[in-house]
Amino acid sequence: MVTINPIDLFLWTFRRNEKDVVNLYSSLSPVMQLATGGSMLNFGYWSKDNSDPISAQNNLCMIFAEMAELSSAQQVVDVGSGLSAPSKLWRDKYPQIKLYDVNINFKQLSFSGTEKNIEFLNSTSTKLPFADNSVDRVLALESAQHFKPLSDFISESKRVLKKSGLLVMAVPVTTENSSIGKLGLLKFTWSSEHYTIDFLKSLITSSGFSISEEKLIGSNVYDPLTDYYLANREELKTSILKNYSPYVEKILFKSLQKMKKASEGKIIDYILLKCNL
């Protein structure tokens, strides 16, 4: 059984520095794997035809890939690459691309072993290990909310991208200032920075990018994800409790309920952004 000290869990989510995020994901990523049966770590884009976790997660990856125009890319950097499941999906769909998975979490980076057309780089998001004007795409799929300072990641993306390149991000966001009164439990269990949509867009444009496309997809993310968990809670709970203490599942359950309520109340959303130089 995975043992997590509740005090450590609170400190990781409260402080949210790079080491805390590494510890958090190393400890809790298996919960997502147990709940979904796969290695994707994103929330997914749910629809009538994508109503189970793996299908919804793959769907989000492909919607993201289309926005990033991966069909015309060659050198692609995925920053905060998780367990590299998205990169494997993109590599198989677009065999012409060379992917560079950048992750500060070495344990996650080592998960896949050697992969064709994917190079694994243990590095921080704010110091990308690439030459100036050397890559076609910089991607951050549900990871940029952890980068601190985010402005350094954006400036680094600008540095390494070719002039025709794209920065594409998928980011959970708030629609207004995220006070405890508005977010409730999510203020502590949503283990990322709580950027507002306006702040994120302003930071991008002030860094020298223009935003050529944006999509708000929160209603296809939070609400159906929560509904799926609630409908299948007993089965999922049984799987999770084989490896985790009951309080971990209870926190997950309560957080998902609050997440759906915040989404329905338009307090949180989920944004896809395509950014050009």
Backbone torsions as a table, in degrees:
resi	resn	phi	psi	omega
1	MET	NA	139.1	176.9
2	VAL	-78.6	122.4	-179.6
3	THR	-101.2	122.4	178.7
4	ILE	-123.1	121.1	176.5
5	ASN	-69.0	123.5	-179.3
6	PRO	-56.8	-32.4	178.4
7	ILE	-67.0	-42.2	176.7
8	ASP	-61.2	-43.8	179.9
9	LEU	-59.5	-42.6	178.4
10	PHE	-64.1	-45.0	-178.4
11	LEU	-65.7	-39.3	179.0
12	TRP	-61.3	-44.3	-177.3
13	THR	-76.7	-26.9	-179.2
14	PHE	-78.5	-45.9	-176.2
15	ARG	-80.1	-47.2	175.6
16	ARG	58.6	34.3	171.0
17	ASN	-80.1	177.2	-173.2
18	GLU	-59.1	-43.1	-179.9
19	LYS	-63.9	-39.3	178.6
20	ASP	-63.1	-43.0	-179.8
21	VAL	-64.1	-40.0	176.7
22	VAL	-60.8	-47.5	179.8
23	ASN	-62.4	-41.2	-178.4
24	LEU	-63.0	-48.5	-177.5
25	TYR	-71.2	-34.6	177.3
26	SER	-63.2	-35.1	-177.1
27	SER	-84.1	-34.2	-170.4
28	LEU	-109.1	-13.4	177.3
29	SER	-55.0	-38.2	177.9
30	PRO	-61.0	-23.8	175.8
31	VAL	-62.5	-44.8	178.2
32	MET	-62.9	-40.7	179.2
33	GLN	-64.6	-40.6	178.1
34	LEU	-65.3	-38.4	-176.2
35	ALA	-75.2	-27.2	-175.4
36	THR	-107.7	-24.6	-175.9
37	GLY	80.7	12.2	-179.7
38	GLY	-139.2	-168.3	-175.9
39	SER	-114.1	7.4	173.0
40	MET	-73.4	145.1	-179.9
41	LEU	-119.0	12.6	179.2
42	ASN	-95.8	167.0	-176.8
43	PHE	-74.1	-24.0	-179.5
44	GLY	90.1	157.0	171.1
45	TYR	-113.1	109.6	-171.3
46	TRP	-94.8	143.0	177.7
47	SER	-153.3	-179.0	179.1
48	LYS	-58.9	-36.7	-178.5
49	ASP	-92.3	-2.9	-179.4
50	ASN	-135.0	75.4	-169.4
51	SER	-112.2	10.8	172.6
52	ASP	-123.2	159.5	-171.6
53	PRO	-56.4	-50.1	-175.3
54	ILE	-64.0	-43.4	178.2
55	SER	-62.0	-43.6	179.9
56	ALA	-65.8	-40.0	179.6
57	GLN	-67.3	-43.6	175.6
58	ASN	-61.6	-39.1	179.7
59	ASN	-61.5	-44.5	177.2
60	LEU	-60.5	-42.6	179.6
61	CYS	-60.2	-39.4	-176.6
62	MET	-78.2	-35.4	173.3
63	ILE	-61.8	-42.3	177.1
64	PHE	-62.7	-43.2	179.7
65	ALA	-62.8	-39.3	178.3
66	GLU	-66.0	-41.1	176.3
67	MET	-62.7	-35.8	-179.3
68	ALA	-80.0	-2.6	179.6
69	GLU	52.8	48.9	-178.5
70	LEU	-66.7	-19.1	179.0
71	SER	-63.9	-20.7	179.9
72	SER	-113.5	12.2	-177.2
73	ALA	-96.7	160.6	176.0
74	GLN	-122.5	-57.7	-178.1
75	GLN	-105.8	112.8	-172.7
76	VAL	-123.3	127.7	179.3
77	VAL	-108.9	122.3	176.0
78	ASP	-106.8	110.3	-173.8
79	VAL	-99.1	127.8	-172.7
80	GLY	75.1	55.1	-165.8
81	SER	-81.4	0.3	177.6
82	GLY	60.3	-133.2	179.0
83	LEU	-91.9	13.1	174.1
84	SER	68.8	13.6	176.2
85	ALA	-61.8	-41.4	176.7
86	PRO	-60.1	-42.8	-179.2
87	SER	-61.2	-38.9	178.4
88	LYS	-64.5	-39.5	177.7
89	LEU	-64.2	-45.6	-180.0
90	TRP	-66.9	-40.9	179.0
91	ARG	-59.6	-41.2	-179.6
92	ASP	-72.0	-32.6	179.8
93	LYS	-78.9	-36.5	-176.7
94	TYR	-124.6	79.8	-172.1
95	PRO	-65.5	-11.5	-179.1
96	GLN	-80.7	-12.7	-173.8
97	ILE	-88.3	148.2	169.2
98	LYS	-107.5	123.4	-176.2
99	LEU	-104.3	139.6	174.5
100	TYR	-119.0	109.9	-179.9
101	ASP	-90.8	115.4	-178.8
102	VAL	-105.8	125.0	-177.8
103	ASN	-151.5	131.2	176.7
104	ILE	-76.0	-17.8	-178.3
105	ASN	-88.7	100.7	-174.7
106	PHE	-65.9	-33.4	179.2
107	LYS	-62.0	-44.7	176.6
108	GLN	-65.7	-41.4	-176.7
109	LEU	-62.7	-30.6	-177.6
110	SER	-85.4	-4.0	-172.3
111	PHE	-60.4	-39.8	-170.9
112	SER	-87.0	-22.0	-171.1
113	GLY	74.0	-159.6	-178.8
114	THR	-73.9	134.5	179.8
115	GLU	-133.3	138.8	176.7
116	LYS	-63.0	132.1	175.3
117	ASN	64.4	15.2	174.6
118	ILE	-127.6	124.7	176.6
119	GLU	-109.5	134.2	-175.6
120	PHE	-103.6	126.6	-175.0
121	LEU	-126.4	118.9	179.8
122	ASN	-86.1	96.6	-174.1
123	SER	-153.6	160.9	176.1
124	THR	-80.7	154.2	-180.0
125	SER	-70.0	-18.9	-174.8
126	THR	-96.4	0.1	174.6
127	LYS	-140.8	78.8	-174.6
128	LEU	-74.1	131.4	-173.7
129	PRO	-84.1	59.2	-179.5
130	PHE	-137.9	153.5	178.1
131	ALA	-72.5	161.0	176.1
132	ASP	-58.6	141.2	172.9
133	ASN	52.0	47.8	-171.4
134	SER	-119.2	-10.5	-175.6
135	VAL	-128.8	159.1	-177.2
136	ASP	-90.5	-33.4	-176.7
137	ARG	-139.6	141.4	165.2
138	VAL	-119.6	123.2	-175.9
139	LEU	-115.9	142.7	172.4
140	ALA	-139.2	93.2	-177.0
141	LEU	-93.2	101.4	178.8
142	GLU	57.0	43.0	-179.8
143	SER	-135.8	-26.2	-174.0
144	ALA	-62.0	-23.9	179.3
145	GLN	-65.8	-12.0	178.9
146	HIS	-99.4	-10.8	-173.8
147	PHE	-78.0	128.0	-177.6
148	LYS	-135.7	125.0	-8.5
149	PRO	-77.8	141.4	-178.5
150	LEU	-60.0	-33.5	180.0
151	SER	-59.4	-34.2	179.5
152	ASP	-69.8	-37.9	176.2
153	PHE	-62.9	-43.4	-179.3
154	ILE	-65.0	-42.0	179.0
155	SER	-67.9	-35.9	176.0
156	GLU	-66.3	-38.9	176.8
157	SER	-61.1	-42.8	178.0
158	LYS	-61.6	-39.3	-178.6
159	ARG	-65.3	-45.4	-171.6
160	VAL	-85.3	-17.6	-178.5
161	LEU	-76.4	142.8	168.9
162	LYS	-68.1	162.9	-176.2
163	LYS	-62.3	-25.4	178.2
164	SER	-94.4	7.2	-173.6
165	GLY	-79.4	171.4	-178.6
166	LEU	-130.5	140.5	166.7
167	LEU	-105.0	123.4	-177.6
168	VAL	-127.7	129.8	-176.6
169	MET	-131.4	146.0	169.9
170	ALA	-120.8	117.0	-168.6
171	VAL	-135.8	125.6	166.9
172	PRO	-66.8	132.3	-174.2
173	VAL	-136.0	165.7	169.3
174	THR	-104.5	157.6	179.7
175	THR	-95.7	-8.1	178.2
176	GLU	-156.1	180.0	179.7
177	ASN	-57.2	131.3	-170.7
178	SER	-91.7	75.8	177.8
179	SER	-76.1	160.9	176.7
180	ILE	-58.8	-37.8	-179.9
181	GLY	-61.9	-33.9	-179.3
182	LYS	-82.3	-45.1	-174.2
183	LEU	-91.3	-24.1	-178.9
184	GLY	58.7	-129.8	-178.4
185	LEU	-56.9	-32.5	-178.3
186	LEU	-63.0	-23.6	177.8
187	LYS	-57.1	-28.6	-176.7
188	PHE	-108.5	-31.6	-176.1
189	THR	-95.5	-17.2	174.3
190	TRP	-80.3	92.1	-164.3
191	SER	-81.4	62.4	177.5
192	SER	-156.2	175.3	172.7
193	GLU	-72.3	144.5	-175.8
194	HIS	-101.7	72.5	-177.9
195	TYR	-74.6	139.4	172.4
196	THR	-81.9	159.2	178.4
197	ILE	-59.3	-46.1	-177.6
198	ASP	-63.4	-40.9	179.2
199	PHE	-63.2	-45.8	-177.6
200	LEU	-62.2	-46.2	-179.0
201	LYS	-66.7	-38.3	178.7
202	SER	-65.2	-41.0	179.5
203	LEU	-63.1	-40.8	-179.5
204	ILE	-65.3	-49.2	-176.5
205	THR	-70.0	-34.2	178.7
206	SER	-72.0	-15.6	178.8
207	SER	-90.2	0.3	175.0
208	GLY	105.9	4.1	175.9
209	PHE	-97.8	155.4	166.5
210	SER	-111.4	147.0	-179.6
211	ILE	-96.3	112.1	-175.8
212	SER	-94.3	-17.1	178.9
213	GLU	-157.0	140.3	175.0
214	GLU	-145.4	145.6	178.0
215	LYS	-138.0	131.9	172.9
216	LEU	-100.6	117.9	-170.7
217	ILE	-125.4	17.3	-174.6
218	GLY	-52.9	-38.0	-178.0
219	SER	-68.5	-19.4	175.7
220	ASN	-95.8	3.7	-177.7
221	VAL	-115.1	-69.6	-170.2
222	TYR	-70.1	-47.7	-173.5
223	ASP	-63.4	-52.8	-178.9
224	PRO	-69.8	-29.7	175.4
225	LEU	-61.3	-46.5	178.8
226	THR	-64.2	-43.2	179.8
227	ASP	-59.6	-40.6	178.9
228	TYR	-62.8	-44.5	-178.5
229	TYR	-64.5	-43.5	-179.2
230	LEU	-63.6	-39.4	-178.8
231	ALA	-69.5	-26.5	-175.6
232	ASN	-119.5	22.3	-171.3
233	ARG	-59.6	-45.2	-174.1
234	GLU	-61.4	-43.3	178.9
235	GLU	-66.5	-45.6	-179.6
236	LEU	-66.4	-38.9	178.8
237	LYS	-60.8	-42.3	178.6
238	THR	-58.9	-42.5	179.1
239	SER	-65.6	-44.6	-177.5
240	ILE	-65.8	-39.6	-176.5
241	LEU	-71.1	-11.9	173.6
242	LYS	-68.9	-23.2	-174.9
243	ASN	-123.6	-15.8	-174.6
244	TYR	-132.1	157.4	176.2
245	SER	-69.0	154.6	-178.5
246	PRO	-57.0	-31.6	-176.9
247	TYR	-65.9	-28.3	178.3
248	VAL	-64.7	-46.6	178.4
249	GLU	-65.7	-37.1	-178.9
250	LYS	-65.6	-41.2	177.4
251	ILE	-63.4	-43.0	178.0
252	LEU	-59.4	-46.9	-179.4
253	PHE	-59.9	-49.8	-179.4
254	LYS	-64.9	-38.4	-180.0
255	SER	-65.2	-42.2	178.7
256	LEU	-63.5	-41.4	177.3
257	GLN	-60.2	-44.7	179.9
258	LYS	-68.2	-35.6	179.4
259	MET	-62.1	-44.4	178.5
260	LYS	-64.1	-42.8	179.5
261	LYS	-62.2	-41.4	179.2
262	ALA	-67.5	-35.1	177.3
263	SER	-67.8	-46.4	178.7
264	GLU	-62.4	-31.6	178.4
265	GLY	-85.6	6.2	178.9
266	LYS	59.2	33.0	175.8
267	ILE	-90.0	-33.5	175.8
268	ILE	-123.6	158.1	175.5
269	ASP	-150.6	-173.9	-177.9
270	TYR	-142.2	121.8	-171.5
271	ILE	-117.8	138.4	170.0
272	LEU	-106.7	130.2	-176.2
273	LEU	-131.0	129.4	171.4
274	LYS	-107.2	124.5	-173.3
275	CYS	-122.5	129.5	-179.7
276	ASN	-110.5	152.5	173.3
277	LEU	-81.9	NA	NA
